[in-house]
């Protein structure tokens, strides 16, 4: 059981000159010892790819305590219509840009970041002591931050819910427990890479003659950070998508500027608050992690991204800005996750009802507002073989509609899966679905029993043909999926391979009882560079990924140039610099 969430006092460095606690490194050493077992266990899980989780994803009182949920909601409510107690160097005035997709303004004000030079100067000021602390100390500090974020998980879940539109349980799981696991995974992977090379080594080269003295040198190898890191947050998954990059950069010695999406600031403001609290206790500069909030028209991310001092960038969002970053932020290593067209191949199935139920859940989860949600479903126009006979595309659509009705027929239950639509763009795309093909399953409005102003919609299913590539080769972000009729499974696989190679995808799935088809799908997935799920009929869904076991993205197709979390994702954030001397 963890301590219940409480309202934290105003940090010691707020409201005046930045104050760094005097420390001889004892506190960071204590953190390192305190979390050593956790770190080693996380490293083991990364190596074995077994199931393991450090943070329980059930919001049950039996896990977190009888008052944790109430206290967390109270902590969230206490932030509404207040000034958030953080200092952003170079700020001028404040911003309040968040409106809950459930129908109310948050009213939280944050310092408005304006002076880029002052902001980056403050971020870099504490870099040398942080570098010199070494991998173990930095890992200890980062794990203490995660420990304290975990203690505020219900507060964070409410903040994620009311900035992203996720339902509460999903916000708790994806925005809290699963995000913490992903962050821990980044720390563990980075620690493995940083300690792969010994800190010191004795080098001996035999002399030219048998009795001559060997050449001896002592060599020192130091992990050196790249420079300031910029994390550009997204609206839909403000913690899950931001924490891996934030902690991968921080643990490898880099200061981090956190630039949240204007619609989802609070979850990352709480994150920065906890980071600064722990950094100060451990004797480091709090502005090693800094919040940079803005008005939407400020375009602060673009200004920061091309600054010479910014050497690492993590971004989740649109193709347009992701492509711009990759092309223009040439001084930095850029990690992007962008749009793609996630694909399902239907060939045959041993359980038609279970397949339809699995797909219905995947289409419905968070109203399809996930980078991993399936969109393009390819199947032969002649139909697929099932345990209930051959099913034509029309019959498959009817099966999915029946599964959606069972899943979402009751509004009270439906809203806990669908959440709320995050922005008007999703509604605009949903409204135009009837113009793009044959509307097989219509979306319906759902009334939210607790939040009458929430915008909740069920998924729509649109019928297309293989020739309609101008429609299905673009991501339609939101609760829309395409059922695409093809000449046969071979054409489906060819379209899958070609579309993902050119347009990108985060996930792919195949249903077939034919081993040959499964092998063809695997080969196509390898060619396209996308993760493949096969015959998901039970409690695992294609749009879910498990920390320590599943890689999120591959970096091998246009949807993302990196993966949560492999060695390249963390090792690119530091360099090893050596010195040597004769012994």
Secondary structure, 3 states (H helix, E strand, C coil): CCCCCCCCCCCCCCCCCCCCCCCCCHHHHHHHHHCHHHHHHHHHHHHHCCCCCCCCCCCCHHHHCCCHHHHHHHHHHHHCCCECCCCCCCEEEEECCCEECCCEECCCEEEEECCHHHHHHHHHHCHHHHHHHHHHHHHHHHHHHHHHHHHCHHHHHHHHHHHHCCCHHHHHHHHHHHHHHHHHHHHHHHHHHHCCCCCEEEEEECCCCCCCCCEEEEEEEEEEECCEEEEECCCCCCCHHHHHHHHHHHHCCCCEEEECCCCCCHHHHHHHHHHHHHHHHCCCCHHHEEECECCHHHCHHHHHHCCCCEEEEEEECCHHHHHHHHHHCCCCEEEEECCCCCEEEECECCCHHHHHHHHHHHHHHHHHCCCCCCCEEEEECCCEECCCCCECHHHHHHHHHHHHHHHHCCHHHHHHHHCCCCCHHHHHHHHCHHHCCEEEECCCEECCCCCCCCCEECCEEEEEECCCHHHHCCCCCCCEEEEEEECCHHHHHHHHHHHHHHHCCCCEEEECCCHHHHHHHHHHHHHHCCCEEECCCCCCCCCCCCCCCCCECCCCECCECCCECCHHHHHCCEEEEEEEEEC
